[in-house]
Amino acid sequence: MVILVRVENRNIFVGECKFWDGPKKFNAAIDQLLGYLTWRDRRCALLIFSRNKDTTSIAQKMHEVMTARPEYRETVANDLEGRSRYHFAKPDDPDGPILITTLLFDIPIN
């Protein structure tokens, strides 16, 4: 599910919400998010919801996927709870930085 916040005909936030289903699907979610962005969009987020119990392991896998991407430039922040920020560059605009925030939410299973 995409979250798009617009003000005065301009995107001020683009986000993608997904359930954790492994690194391959997370990589696809990154592709999807980057596909939404226009040349003006500089901030976006991936909100990942997990039903798994090993949140630390998932956060590490998310970080590994993010840093392995060809668009990756640097890690701004990274923690073991899945709150991380990365500078990326779009292939069609390598000088225009994109700040991607990843947030991992643990959904308790009853």
Rosetta blueprint (number, residue, H / E / L):
1 M L
2 V E
3 I E
4 L E
5 V E
6 R E
7 V E
8 E L
9 N L
10 R E
11 N E
12 I E
13 F E
14 V E
15 G E
16 E E
17 C E
18 K E
19 F E
20 W L
21 D L
22 G L
23 P H
24 K H
25 K H
26 F H
27 N H
28 A H
29 A H
30 I H
31 D H
32 Q H
33 L H
34 L H
35 G H
36 Y H
37 L L
38 T L
39 W L
40 R L
41 D L
42 R L
43 R E
44 C E
45 A E
46 L E
47 L E
48 I E
49 F E
50 S E
51 R L
52 N L
53 K L
54 D L
55 T H
56 T H
57 S H
58 I H
59 A H
60 Q H
61 K H
62 M H
63 H H
64 E H
65 V H
66 M H
67 T H
68 A H
69 R L
70 P L
71 E L
72 Y E
73 R E
74 E E
75 T E
76 V E
77 A E
78 N L
79 D L
80 L L
81 E L
82 G L
83 R L
84 S E
85 R E
86 Y E
87 H E
88 F E
89 A E
90 K E
91 P L
92 D L
93 D E
94 P E
95 D E
96 G E
97 P E
98 I E
99 L E
100 I E
101 T E
102 T E
103 L E
104 L E
105 F E
106 D E
107 I L
108 P L
109 I L
110 N L
